[in-house]
Amino acid sequence: MFLPPVHAETDTAVLLQFIRENPLGLLITGIKSSQNFLQCTHVPFVLDTPEESTELAPKGRLRAHIAKKNPQVTAMIEGLERKPSVLDIEDSLWQIDDLSQYMERSVMGYTGGKNPQPWTVSDAPEKYIEFMQRNIVGIEIRIEEIQGKFKMSQEMKPGDREGVVAGFAQMGGETGEAISRLVRQRGALHDLKTRK
């Protein structure tokens, strides 16, 4: 990732909070196939932080799952010389119940239309749950290092930056308002750092 100092965010807590607030990520792998070399799948991630468990990597862990038929599975479990048997892979499947409940309640906020409570995996027929468990592969990514940036016009002069803020505010809606706030926040942080 290209990280110009003016855009780089070095505070791990800020970066982890960004992941928590924006859990839909991209899983990108390079695989040998008749398809494109680089494969990309949108995946909602669950973030586990070191505060939640002492067994985690220094910066935490990301968990997700993808369909077993997704060609990216091969890129993640295939060795240099051989493909491991299922017996070589410990815990290749997660309990779909835990992850799906988290996704439904915390990530998607879905309540099932007019239902007052979120849908849970236990609401699904047992055969469906068993089918899904056989057809997904769990992903765990240990976060040893984390880098990130916010490119939110913070390097602009305050007057120009306010023009950007006003432009996004005029868009209206949640997105325009959120970007407008973020441009203002990142600008204030930049100004504070440059005064020191």
N, CA and C of each residue as an Amber inpcrd file, in Angstrom:
protein
   588
   0.8480000  -1.1710000   0.0000000   0.0000000   0.0000000   0.0000000
   0.8960000   1.2370000   0.0000000   0.5640000   2.1810000  -0.8350000
   1.2870000   3.4500000  -0.8780000   0.7880000   4.3030000   0.2880000
   1.7030000   4.6860000   1.1800000   1.3260000   5.4120000   2.3900000
   2.0480000   6.7500000   2.5000000   1.5820000   7.7730000   1.7890000
   2.1890000   9.0890000   1.9890000   1.9990000   9.5000000   3.4540000
   3.0210000  10.0690000   4.0800000   2.9130000  10.4140000   5.5050000
   1.6830000  11.2540000   5.8580000   1.2650000  12.1380000   4.9740000
   0.1190000  12.9970000   5.2750000  -1.1860000  12.2010000   5.3890000
  -1.2500000  11.0300000   4.7660000  -2.4640000  10.2070000   4.8020000
  -2.3440000   9.0070000   5.7380000  -1.1270000   8.6350000   6.1270000
  -0.9130000   7.4220000   6.9220000  -1.5450000   7.5400000   8.3050000
  -2.1730000   6.4530000   8.7250000  -2.7050000   6.3690000  10.0890000
  -1.8550000   5.3410000  10.8280000  -1.2060000   5.7510000  11.8910000
  -0.2900000   4.8610000  12.6140000  -0.8690000   4.3520000  13.9260000
  -2.0270000   4.8080000  14.3000000  -2.6540000   4.3810000  15.5470000
  -3.4210000   3.0770000  15.3030000  -2.9200000   1.9900000  15.8740000
  -3.5350000   0.6740000  15.6880000  -4.9960000   0.6680000  16.1290000
  -5.2980000   1.3100000  17.2430000  -6.6840000   1.3290000  17.7390000
  -7.6280000   1.9800000  16.7300000  -7.1790000   3.0380000  16.0730000
  -8.0050000   3.7160000  15.0630000  -8.2510000   2.7850000  13.8770000
  -7.2050000   2.0740000  13.4470000  -7.3460000   1.1620000  12.3070000
  -8.2590000  -0.0150000  12.6420000  -8.1240000  -0.5680000  13.8420000
  -8.9940000  -1.6780000  14.2370000 -10.4440000  -1.2140000  14.3690000
 -10.6520000  -0.0180000  14.8650000 -12.0140000   0.5210000  14.9560000
 -12.6070000   0.7150000  13.5610000 -11.7770000   1.1370000  12.6120000
 -12.2460000   1.2860000  11.2350000 -12.7190000  -0.0640000  10.6820000
 -11.9640000  -1.1200000  10.9580000 -12.3650000  -2.4640000  10.5100000
 -13.6820000  -2.8540000  11.1710000 -13.7930000  -2.6010000  12.4580000
 -15.0120000  -2.9610000  13.1870000 -16.2340000  -2.2360000  12.6080000
 -16.0580000  -0.9780000  12.2390000 -17.1710000  -0.1950000  11.6940000
 -17.4320000  -0.4750000  10.2190000 -16.4560000  -1.0640000   9.5290000
 -16.5680000  -1.3570000   8.0920000 -16.1120000  -2.7930000   7.8410000
 -16.8780000  -3.7860000   8.2960000 -16.4060000  -5.1700000   8.2640000
 -16.3770000  -5.8420000   6.8910000 -16.9880000  -5.2320000   5.8780000
 -16.9690000  -5.8510000   4.5580000 -15.6190000  -5.5700000   3.9160000
 -14.8390000  -6.6240000   3.7170000 -13.5090000  -6.4720000   3.1490000
 -13.3640000  -7.2460000   1.8580000 -12.1690000  -7.2160000   1.3160000
 -11.8460000  -7.9460000   0.0920000 -10.8250000  -9.0220000   0.4030000
 -11.1170000 -10.2420000   0.0010000 -10.1590000 -11.3280000   0.0890000
  -9.5540000 -11.4640000  -1.2980000  -8.2610000 -11.2040000  -1.4160000
  -7.5910000 -11.2300000  -2.7160000  -6.5180000 -12.3040000  -2.6800000
  -6.5410000 -13.1900000  -3.6690000  -5.5340000 -14.2420000  -3.7720000
  -5.0410000 -14.3300000  -5.2090000  -3.8360000 -14.8390000  -5.3570000
  -3.2930000 -15.1340000  -6.6760000  -3.3480000 -16.6390000  -6.8690000
  -4.0590000 -17.0930000  -7.8890000  -4.1980000 -18.5340000  -8.1020000
  -3.9140000 -18.8840000  -9.5560000  -3.3110000 -20.0390000  -9.7400000
  -3.1060000 -20.5480000 -11.0930000  -4.4220000 -21.1670000 -11.5470000
  -4.9730000 -20.6280000 -12.6130000  -6.2190000 -21.1850000 -13.1310000
  -6.4640000 -20.6440000 -14.5270000  -7.4980000 -21.1610000 -15.1520000
  -7.8730000 -20.6610000 -16.4700000  -8.5610000 -19.3000000 -16.3450000
  -8.9430000 -18.9440000 -15.1190000  -9.5580000 -17.6400000 -14.8760000
  -8.4550000 -16.6090000 -14.6410000  -8.8400000 -15.4030000 -14.2920000
  -7.8590000 -14.3710000 -13.9930000  -6.9600000 -14.8090000 -12.8460000
  -5.6750000 -14.3970000 -12.8920000  -4.7140000 -14.7780000 -11.8610000
  -5.1430000 -14.2620000 -10.4920000  -5.4930000 -12.9960000 -10.4130000
  -5.9510000 -12.4340000  -9.1450000  -7.4520000 -12.6400000  -9.0150000
  -7.8460000 -13.2140000  -7.8990000  -9.2560000 -13.4310000  -7.6030000
  -9.6260000 -12.6010000  -6.3820000 -10.8160000 -12.0610000  -6.3930000
 -11.2460000 -11.1690000  -5.3220000 -12.6790000 -11.5180000  -4.9200000
 -12.9200000 -11.6100000  -3.6200000 -14.2560000 -11.8850000  -3.1070000
 -14.5560000 -10.9150000  -1.9690000 -15.7380000 -10.3070000  -1.9890000
 -16.1680000  -9.4920000  -0.8530000 -16.5510000 -10.4320000   0.2830000
 -16.0090000 -10.1740000   1.4610000 -16.2350000 -11.0380000   2.6110000
 -16.4960000 -10.1750000   3.8520000 -17.5860000 -10.4350000   4.5830000
 -17.7510000  -9.7390000   5.8650000 -16.8590000 -10.4100000   6.9110000
 -16.0200000  -9.6210000   7.5550000 -15.0760000 -10.1460000   8.5370000
 -15.5540000  -9.8840000   9.9600000 -15.2100000 -10.7940000  10.8540000
 -15.3760000 -10.6120000  12.2890000 -13.9900000 -10.2960000  12.8240000
 -13.8570000  -9.2230000  13.5880000 -12.5780000  -8.8200000  14.1640000
 -12.5250000  -9.2280000  15.6250000 -11.4860000  -9.9730000  15.9850000
 -11.2100000 -10.3080000  17.3810000  -9.9550000  -9.5420000  17.7720000
 -10.0030000  -8.7990000  18.8640000  -8.8580000  -7.9910000  19.2720000
  -8.1400000  -8.6320000  20.4570000  -6.8690000  -8.2710000  20.6660000
  -6.1030000  -8.8560000  21.7760000  -6.7620000  -8.6450000  23.1430000
  -7.5390000  -7.5900000  23.2980000  -8.2220000  -7.3570000  24.5740000
  -9.2380000  -8.4570000  24.8680000  -9.7250000  -9.1170000  23.8170000
 -10.7550000 -10.1430000  23.9780000 -10.1720000 -11.5160000  24.2830000
  -8.8920000 -11.7300000  23.9430000  -8.2620000 -13.0260000  24.1730000
  -6.7490000 -12.8780000  24.1410000  -6.0760000 -13.5260000  25.0710000
  -4.6120000 -13.4700000  25.1110000  -3.9860000 -14.4050000  24.0810000
  -4.7740000 -15.2530000  23.4530000  -4.2570000 -16.2110000  22.4730000
  -4.1460000 -15.6270000  21.0690000  -4.4940000 -14.3710000  20.8980000
  -4.5150000 -13.7760000  19.5670000  -3.1580000 -13.2320000  19.1640000
  -3.0190000 -12.9790000  17.8670000  -1.8230000 -12.3320000  17.3260000
  -1.7030000 -10.9430000  17.9480000  -0.5160000 -10.3220000  17.8210000
  -0.2960000  -9.0220000  18.4770000  -1.3700000  -7.9740000  18.2060000
  -1.9020000  -7.9360000  17.0000000  -2.8870000  -6.9120000  16.6490000
  -4.2970000  -7.4830000  16.5070000  -4.4600000  -8.7920000  16.6840000
  -5.7870000  -9.3790000  16.6000000  -5.9180000 -10.4220000  15.5100000
  -7.1710000 -10.6950000  15.1470000  -7.4740000 -11.7460000  14.1770000
  -8.7420000 -11.3720000  13.4270000  -8.7560000 -11.7120000  12.1360000
  -9.9540000 -11.5660000  11.3120000 -10.4840000 -12.9590000  11.0150000
 -11.8030000 -13.1250000  11.1140000 -12.4200000 -14.4070000  10.7770000
 -13.5070000 -14.1770000   9.7410000 -13.6650000 -15.1560000   8.8780000
 -14.7100000 -15.0990000   7.8530000 -14.9120000 -16.5080000   7.3140000
 -15.7700000 -16.6410000   6.3320000 -15.8900000 -17.9120000   5.6240000
 -16.2910000 -17.6450000   4.1840000 -15.9110000 -18.5840000   3.3230000
 -16.2970000 -18.5160000   1.9160000 -16.7720000 -19.8930000   1.4840000
 -17.4300000 -19.9370000   0.3530000 -17.9300000 -21.2050000  -0.1820000
 -16.7670000 -22.1200000  -0.5320000 -16.9180000 -23.3800000  -0.2270000
 -15.8710000 -24.3570000  -0.5160000 -15.5790000 -24.4250000  -2.0150000
 -16.5760000 -24.1320000  -2.8640000 -16.3780000 -24.1860000  -4.3190000
 -15.6880000 -22.9410000  -4.8690000 -15.5000000 -21.9270000  -4.0580000
 -14.8010000 -20.7190000  -4.4950000 -13.3580000 -21.1030000  -4.8420000
 -12.8540000 -20.7620000  -6.0410000 -11.4910000 -21.1530000  -6.4170000
 -10.4200000 -20.5820000  -5.4940000 -10.7430000 -19.5720000  -4.7160000
  -9.7670000 -19.0140000  -3.7900000  -9.4190000 -19.9790000  -2.6670000
 -10.2890000 -20.9300000  -2.3760000 -10.0040000 -21.9220000  -1.3440000
  -8.7250000 -22.6690000  -1.6860000  -8.5630000 -23.0230000  -2.9550000
  -7.3650000 -23.7360000  -3.3980000  -6.1150000 -22.9250000  -3.1010000
  -6.1480000 -21.6460000  -3.3440000  -4.9840000 -20.7900000  -3.1120000
  -4.6240000 -20.7270000  -1.6360000  -5.6030000 -20.8660000  -0.7730000
  -5.3360000 -20.7360000   0.6590000  -4.8460000 -22.0200000   1.2950000
  -5.2000000 -23.1910000   0.7570000  -4.8210000 -24.4290000   1.4370000
  -3.8690000 -25.3070000   0.6490000  -3.5670000 -24.9410000  -0.5810000
  -2.7010000 -25.7900000  -1.3870000  -1.2420000 -25.5070000  -1.0670000
  -0.4580000 -26.5660000  -0.8310000   0.9630000 -26.4140000  -0.5570000
   1.7420000 -26.2640000  -1.8480000   3.0500000 -26.0930000  -1.7290000
   3.8840000 -25.9500000  -2.9170000   3.9220000 -27.2270000  -3.7430000
   3.9750000 -28.3610000  -3.0860000   4.1400000 -29.6280000  -3.7930000
   2.8840000 -30.4860000  -3.8470000   1.9900000 -30.2860000  -2.9170000
   0.8340000 -31.1800000  -2.8500000  -0.3490000 -30.4560000  -2.2370000
  -1.4990000 -30.9920000  -2.4920000  -2.7050000 -30.4720000  -1.8620000
  -2.9630000 -31.3210000  -0.6180000  -3.1350000 -30.7090000   0.5490000
  -3.3350000 -31.5110000   1.7530000  -4.6790000 -32.2250000   1.7320000
  -4.7010000 -33.3640000   2.3960000  -5.9790000 -34.0530000   2.5300000
  -6.7850000 -33.3400000   3.6040000  -8.0450000 -33.6640000   3.6870000
  -8.8950000 -33.0490000   4.7010000  -8.3530000 -33.3520000   6.0950000
  -7.7220000 -34.5090000   6.2540000  -7.1810000 -34.8720000   7.5590000
  -6.0230000 -33.9730000   7.9690000  -5.3480000 -33.3410000   7.0030000
  -4.2290000 -32.4550000   7.3130000  -4.6820000 -31.0870000   7.7990000
  -5.9210000 -30.7600000   7.6070000  -6.4100000 -29.4220000   7.9370000
  -7.2370000 -29.5060000   9.2120000  -6.7010000 -28.9510000  10.2800000
  -7.4410000 -28.9510000  11.5330000  -8.4450000 -27.8100000  11.5260000
  -9.6150000 -28.0890000  12.0130000 -10.6510000 -27.0590000  12.1430000
 -10.8800000 -26.2870000  10.8510000 -11.0320000 -27.0010000   9.7400000
 -11.2280000 -26.3060000   8.4720000 -12.6010000 -25.6450000   8.3850000
 -13.5200000 -26.1070000   9.1830000 -14.8550000 -25.4870000   9.2020000
 -15.1230000 -24.9020000  10.5780000 -15.6780000 -23.7450000  10.5920000
 -16.0960000 -23.1660000  11.8620000 -17.5150000 -23.5920000  12.1360000
 -17.9000000 -23.3910000  13.3430000 -19.3040000 -23.5710000  13.6420000
 -20.0370000 -22.3850000  13.0280000 -20.8150000 -22.6750000  12.0250000
 -21.5000000 -21.6040000  11.2990000 -22.4260000 -20.8180000  12.2250000
 -22.9050000 -21.4550000  13.2640000 -23.8350000 -20.8050000  14.1730000
 -23.2390000 -19.5360000  14.7700000 -22.0410000 -19.6260000  15.3200000
 -21.4040000 -18.4870000  15.9770000 -21.1840000 -17.3400000  15.0050000
 -20.5830000 -17.6260000  13.8720000 -20.2480000 -16.5830000  12.9090000
 -21.5040000 -15.9730000  12.2960000 -22.4400000 -16.8100000  11.9010000
 -23.6430000 -16.2880000  11.2550000 -24.4670000 -15.4330000  12.2040000
 -24.5660000 -15.8490000  13.4540000 -25.3140000 -15.0320000  14.4050000
 -24.6510000 -13.6770000  14.5660000 -23.3250000 -13.6630000  14.6290000
 -22.6270000 -12.3830000  14.7510000 -22.9100000 -11.5130000  13.5350000
 -22.8190000 -12.1140000  12.3440000 -23.0370000 -11.3480000  11.1190000
 -24.4590000 -10.7930000  11.0760000 -25.4230000 -11.6190000  11.3810000
 -26.8120000 -11.1800000  11.3040000 -27.1030000 -10.0650000  12.2990000
 -26.6220000 -10.1980000  13.5210000 -26.9630000  -9.2210000  14.5610000
 -26.0770000  -7.9880000  14.5100000 -24.7800000  -8.2010000  14.4210000
 -23.8530000  -7.0920000  14.5850000 -23.4620000  -6.4190000  13.2860000
 -23.2700000  -7.1890000  12.2430000 -22.7960000  -6.6060000  10.9950000
 -23.9580000  -6.1070000  10.1610000 -24.9110000  -6.9730000   9.8980000
 -25.9890000  -6.6170000   8.9940000 -27.1370000  -5.9110000   9.7040000
 -27.3070000  -6.1690000  10.9990000 -28.4020000  -5.5470000  11.7210000
 -29.7620000  -5.9610000  11.2050000 -29.8360000  -7.0880000  10.5450000
 -31.0680000  -7.5360000   9.9030000 -32.0250000  -8.1140000  10.9330000
 -33.2530000  -7.6870000  10.8930000 -34.2460000  -8.2150000  11.8190000
 -35.3170000  -9.0290000  11.1130000 -35.1260000  -9.3070000   9.8250000
 -36.0950000 -10.1390000   9.1180000 -37.3750000  -9.4130000   8.7860000
 -37.2580000  -8.2110000   8.2770000 -38.4470000  -7.4500000   7.9090000
 -39.1670000  -6.9250000   9.1230000 -40.3550000  -7.4540000   9.3930000
 -41.1560000  -6.9610000  10.5190000 -40.8850000  -7.7300000  11.8070000
 -39.9840000  -8.7040000  11.7620000 -39.6730000  -9.4680000  12.9670000
 -38.9550000  -8.5870000  13.9820000 -39.3520000  -8.6410000  15.2570000
 -38.7090000  -7.7840000  16.2590000 -37.2990000  -8.2500000  16.6280000
 -37.0030000  -9.5200000  16.4450000 -35.6920000 -10.0610000  16.8080000
 -34.9310000 -10.4800000  15.5570000 -33.5930000 -10.3750000  15.5820000
 -32.8040000 -10.8260000  14.4280000 -32.9770000 -12.3280000  14.2010000
 -32.8350000 -12.7140000  12.9620000 -32.8400000 -14.1240000  12.5940000
 -31.6080000 -14.7760000  13.1920000 -31.7210000 -16.0130000  13.6430000
 -30.5570000 -16.7580000  14.1330000 -30.4490000 -18.0590000  13.3570000
 -29.2720000 -18.6300000  13.3670000 -29.0400000 -19.8770000  12.6360000
 -29.9650000 -20.9750000  13.1460000 -30.2340000 -20.9890000  14.4450000
 -31.1010000 -22.0400000  14.9900000 -32.5220000 -21.9770000  14.4220000
 -32.9020000 -20.8650000  13.7970000 -34.2110000 -20.7610000  13.1420000
 -34.2680000 -21.5700000  11.8450000 -33.1140000 -21.8660000  11.2780000
 -33.0570000 -22.5940000  10.0010000 -33.2400000 -24.0900000  10.2450000
 -33.7430000 -24.8060000   9.2470000 -33.8660000 -26.2580000   9.3840000
 -32.4920000 -26.9080000   9.5850000 -32.4560000 -27.9560000  10.3890000
 -31.1980000 -28.6510000  10.7050000 -30.4660000 -29.1140000   9.4430000
 -31.2110000 -29.6250000   8.4570000 -30.5710000 -30.1000000   7.2200000
 -29.8840000 -28.9620000   6.4800000 -30.4700000 -27.7890000   6.5140000
 -29.8620000 -26.6210000   5.8670000 -28.5510000 -26.2540000   6.5660000
 -28.5670000 -26.2530000   7.8870000 -27.3520000 -25.9300000   8.6450000
 -26.2530000 -26.9410000   8.3320000 -26.5950000 -28.2280000   8.3220000
 -25.6050000 -29.2650000   8.0090000 -25.0570000 -29.0840000   6.6000000
 -25.9180000 -28.7710000   5.6490000 -25.4840000 -28.5420000   4.2670000
 -24.5000000 -27.3800000   4.2050000 -24.8460000 -26.2870000   4.8650000
 -23.9770000 -25.1080000   4.8480000 -22.6290000 -25.4040000   5.4960000
 -22.6270000 -26.1460000   6.5920000 -21.3680000 -26.4610000   7.2660000
 -20.4570000 -27.3120000   6.3860000 -21.0350000 -28.1350000   5.5490000
 -20.2180000 -28.9640000   4.6460000 -19.6920000 -28.1650000   3.4630000
 -20.2710000 -27.0080000   3.2030000 -19.9580000 -26.2830000   1.9780000
 -19.2900000 -24.9290000   2.1830000 -18.7520000 -24.7090000   3.3670000
 -17.9890000 -23.4860000   3.5980000 -16.6140000 -23.8330000   4.1500000
 -15.7040000 -22.9100000   3.9970000 -14.3610000 -23.0460000   4.5560000
 -14.1120000 -21.8040000   5.4030000 -13.6850000 -22.0320000   6.6330000
 -13.3870000 -20.9220000   7.5240000 -12.0410000 -20.3030000   7.1960000
 -11.9420000 -19.0200000   7.4140000 -10.7070000 -18.2760000   7.1680000
 -10.3320000 -17.5760000   8.4690000  -9.0760000 -17.6910000   8.8420000
  -8.5670000 -16.9620000   9.9970000  -7.2950000 -16.2620000   9.5710000
  -7.2600000 -14.9580000   9.7560000  -6.0910000 -14.1610000   9.3830000
  -5.5370000 -13.5310000  10.6520000  -4.3120000 -13.9270000  11.0150000
  -3.6420000 -13.3320000  12.1770000  -3.1000000 -11.9660000  11.7720000
  -3.4040000 -10.9550000  12.5540000  -2.9390000  -9.6020000  12.2550000
  -1.6380000  -9.3610000  13.0200000  -0.5270000  -9.5080000  12.3210000
   0.7870000  -9.2620000  12.9210000   1.1640000  -7.7940000  12.7670000
   0.8370000  -7.2180000  11.6310000   1.1030000  -5.8080000  11.3130000
  -0.1660000  -5.2390000  10.6950000  -0.3660000  -3.9580000  10.8650000
  -1.5220000  -3.3230000  10.2370000  -1.1190000  -1.9240000   9.7780000
  -1.4920000  -1.6150000   8.5490000  -1.2230000  -0.3030000   7.9730000
  -2.5290000   0.2390000   7.4130000  -2.6300000   1.5270000   7.3950000
  -3.8270000   2.1150000   6.8150000  -3.6320000   3.5910000   6.5620000
  -4.5730000   4.1250000   5.8330000  -4.5150000   5.5570000   5.5560000
  -5.9220000   6.1040000   5.4040000  -6.0200000   7.3940000   5.6410000
  -7.2440000   8.1360000   5.4010000  -6.8810000   9.2390000   4.4270000
  -7.4140000   9.1850000   3.2380000  -7.1750000  10.2260000   2.2330000
  -8.4550000  11.0560000   2.1770000  -8.5220000  12.0140000   3.0710000
  -9.7420000  12.7980000   3.2640000  -9.4770000  14.2930000   3.1540000
  -8.6660000  14.6850000   2.1950000  -8.3810000  16.1050000   1.9260000
  -7.7150000  16.8170000   3.0960000  -7.1300000  16.0630000   4.0200000
  -6.5370000  16.6870000   5.1960000  -5.3220000  17.5550000   4.8760000
  -4.6790000  17.3250000   3.7310000  -3.5040000  18.1130000   3.3640000
  -3.8720000  19.4600000   2.7350000  -5.1390000  19.6550000   2.4400000
  -5.5930000  20.9120000   1.8190000  -5.6050000  22.0570000   2.8340000
  -5.5850000  23.2600000   2.3110000  -5.7370000  24.4410000   3.1660000
  -7.1360000  24.3950000   3.7800000  -7.2920000  24.9380000   5.0020000
  -8.6050000  24.8700000   5.6670000  -9.7730000  25.3670000   4.8140000
  -9.6090000  26.4400000   4.0770000 -10.7040000  26.9520000   3.2450000
 -11.0930000  25.9840000   2.1460000 -10.0800000  25.3870000   1.4930000
 -10.3620000  24.3980000   0.4460000 -11.0260000  23.1610000   1.0450000
 -10.5410000  22.7690000   2.2070000 -11.1020000  21.5960000   2.8790000
 -12.5690000  21.8400000   3.2270000 -12.9020000  23.0340000   3.6620000
 -14.3030000  23.3510000   3.9800000 -15.1770000  23.2760000   2.7260000
 -14.6000000  23.5910000   1.5660000 -15.3370000  23.4250000   0.3150000
 -15.6620000  21.9650000   0.0500000 -14.7050000  21.0760000   0.3560000
 -14.9340000  19.6300000   0.2100000 -16.0230000  19.1910000   1.1850000
 -15.9270000  19.6610000   2.4310000 -16.9320000  19.3270000   3.4490000
 -18.3200000  19.7640000   2.9770000 -18.4110000  20.9960000   2.4830000
 -19.7060000  21.5160000   2.0140000 -20.2340000  20.7130000   0.8290000
 -19.3360000  20.3300000  -0.0760000 -19.7520000  19.5440000  -1.2400000
 -20.3530000  18.2080000  -0.8460000 -19.7120000  17.5210000   0.0920000
 -20.2560000  16.2350000   0.5400000 -21.5350000  16.4340000   1.3520000
 -21.5890000  17.4910000   2.1430000 -22.8020000  17.7600000   2.9250000
 -23.9930000  18.0130000   2.0010000 -23.7530000  18.6810000   0.8630000
 -24.8330000  18.9630000  -0.0920000 -25.3570000  17.6960000  -0.7600000
 -24.5220000  16.6580000  -0.8090000 -24.9890000  15.3800000  -1.3650000
 -26.1820000  14.8660000  -0.5760000 -26.1650000  15.1530000   0.7210000
 -27.2280000  14.6650000   1.5880000 -27.0780000  13.1800000   1.8500000
 -27.9790000  12.6480000   2.5910000 -27.9630000  11.2280000   2.9100000
 -26.8570000  10.8780000   3.8980000 -26.8780000   9.6280000   4.3330000
 -25.9030000   9.1560000   5.3150000 -24.4760000   9.2170000   4.7890000
 -24.2790000   8.8300000   3.5340000 -22.9280000   8.7900000   2.9770000
 -22.3220000  10.1790000   2.9000000 -23.0460000  11.1240000   2.3490000
 -22.5400000  12.4890000   2.2490000 -22.2080000  13.0780000   3.6070000
 -23.0970000  12.8550000   4.5710000 -22.8720000  13.3740000   5.9210000
 -21.6770000  12.7030000   6.5840000 -21.5480000  11.3890000   6.4120000
 -20.4350000  10.6560000   7.0300000 -19.0970000  11.1040000   6.4500000
 -19.0260000  11.2470000   5.1290000 -17.7690000  11.6840000   4.5090000
 -17.4550000  13.1150000   4.9230000 -18.4570000  13.9540000   4.9690000
 -18.2710000  15.3380000   5.3960000 -17.6740000  15.3950000   6.8070000
 -18.2310000  14.6050000   7.7230000 -17.7030000  14.5490000   9.0990000
 -16.2680000  14.0440000   9.1220000 -15.9980000  12.9840000   8.3350000
 -14.6570000  12.3930000   8.3250000 -13.6220000  13.3660000   7.7620000
 -13.9630000  14.0940000   6.7170000 -13.0440000  15.0990000   6.1590000
 -12.7370000  16.1450000   7.2290000 -13.7460000  16.5860000   7.9330000
 -13.5490000  17.5900000   8.9890000 -12.6810000  17.0210000  10.1250000
 -12.9690000  15.7830000  10.5630000 -12.1910000  15.1610000  11.6470000
 -10.7270000  14.9770000  11.2620000 -10.5010000  14.4010000  10.0700000
  -9.1170000  14.1440000   9.6490000  -8.3730000  15.4590000   9.4260000
  -9.0670000  16.4730000   8.9530000  -8.4520000  17.7850000   8.7800000
  -8.0310000  18.3810000  10.1100000  -8.9020000  18.2770000  11.1150000
  -8.5790000  18.8010000  12.4480000  -7.3770000  18.0690000  13.0360000
  -7.3180000  16.7480000  12.8680000  -6.1630000  15.9790000  13.3540000
  -4.8850000  16.4080000  12.6400000  -4.9680000  16.5860000  11.3340000
  -3.8030000  17.0170000  10.5500000  -3.3230000  18.3860000  11.0240000
  -4.2520000  19.3100000  11.2080000  -3.8860000  20.6520000  11.6610000
  -3.2290000  20.6080000  13.0350000  -3.7420000  19.7650000  13.9230000
  -3.1770000  19.6260000  15.2630000  -1.7380000  19.1030000  15.1970000
  -1.5140000  18.0930000  14.3560000  -0.1650000  17.5170000  14.2150000
   0.8190000  18.5160000  13.6200000   0.3850000  19.2930000  12.6490000
   1.3110000  20.2190000  11.9810000   1.6340000  21.4290000  12.8490000
   0.8060000  21.7300000  13.8400000   1.0900000  22.8460000  14.7560000
   2.1590000  22.4890000  15.7700000   2.3330000  21.2190000  16.0450000
   3.2960000  20.7790000  17.0780000   4.7160000  20.9390000  16.6250000
